[in-house]
Amino acid sequence: MKKSNQNLPVDAATPAFPEHVSVAMAEIAENMQEGLLALAVGAGLQVMQTLMDVDITTLAGPKGRHDQGRTAVRHGREHGSVTLGGRRVPVTRPRVRAVDGSGELSIPSYELFTSTEILGKMAMEKMLAGLSTRRYPVGLEPVGQQITETASATSKSAVSRRFVAMTETALAELLSRDLSGLDVVALMIDGVHFAESCCVVALGIGIDGVKHPLALVEGSTENATLVTGLLVDLRERGLDVTRPMLVGLDGSKALRKAVVDVLDHPVIQRCQLHKVRNVKDHLPKRLRAIVGRRMTDAYHAGSALEAEAALLALAAELDRTHPGAAASLREGLSETLTVLRLGVPPTLARTLRSTKAIESMISVCREHAANVKRWRDGKMALRWRAAGMVEAGKQFRRVNGHLHLPALRTALDREIAEHVAPIMHNDQVSAA
């Protein structure tokens, strides 16, 4: 191969690349029968040895030639290992020491190939994809029988340790991420249960339509104290809570109380799907489909007034025969119509009228954790949820109708102004 930077000075921290590398095909001929990947791996290991020899020559000069200006001397070879496709492979690496006796010097190419960061990434990817620690070696690429037999770092305990370390890193990064640069126009909060733990998660939708996993917190129930702590943490990490924000909730009173207490100008949108389910739970099976369809049709009406009239008429019909369903329908009714009242276009309203966006993220977390048979503690639940949220974030697309989000921000500002102005007027009259 040709070097494109022949005139540049050699950096001791950067591996040196030879102009030509010869591969002894006879040494890797047996890999041909095991496939192209095994053949390429065999050739790659020879290339790596050549790169290390070039680094040694760069540091200590050509072998067998006296060089008064050299800064290092050769110091034999020793056993080492490099990372290869999610495993550690034994190699023999050269050693070099400084002429002034200050100690052994690192070999840039060996340091590059011996990094274990990729091991943790692959362990997390494989396990989140549903591969158990016992089956981890099966999911690795076939690199040849000889290399597979001498490889290490593929045992159940080794993979488990790396996965724990990577998920702890994912959790720490998620909980410490700076949010000051986000302009969140919509926020969704929901709780999810795993064994005896309840994790409350938050998902933000930016003004550009991008969804952002924001935070999660673990507790026993969706209580107000738990959610308040989550929201306060978001505020302390830089999230702007002073601007009006559409907040999607499933109807939990604890969630609503925390939102109202922490956010300056929240505009609540109760999940319409949860409301339909709650009402149907009070009805016999023969009526559930009919009532559910009427509620859905009402929520897709042309205006909030039209929808409210249809829903109140339905509640009046249910009063005599199923008062529990009627009461459930009336409870928080106005907050289920927020997107209609704000005039959100149907394409965007499809995302904001329910908490399906955050439930979709939670479903990704559940899918990745399907192989977990025993949840040891809340910290384990948090680690898995954080890893799942990060993975879900890689799959996110912009929300449908994201071009209407600036108009939504304007509508939210107008909504808050219409509510704040009467309150300020009443306070002024009372003071007078």
FENVENRA-V873140 format. One line per field, one symbol per residue. psi: psi as a letter, one per 20 degrees, with the letter a starting at -180 (. if undefined). Layout:
BEGIN
psi=???
END
This chain:
BEGIN
psi=qqpilhiqqpphippqpqhqpppnhhhjhhihijrhghghgghhhggghghhhggghhgirqpjppohjqirqqlbrrpaqrpoljrppprpqqqpqqhjjiaqqqoghghgiipjhhggghgggghhijprhhjghhiqqojqggghhiqakjrghgggghggghhhgggghgijppjhipnphqpppqqppocjqoppqppqorijippopgrqqqahrmrhgghghghhggghjipojhqpppopriiphgggggghhgqgmqopopphghggggghhjqqhhigggggghgghgijrhrhggggghhhgghhhigghmhghgghghpkghiijghghikpqhhhhhhiirkhghhgghhgggghjhiphoogrhhgggggggghggghhhiqrqqpkhiihhhggghgghgghhhhghghghhhghh.
END
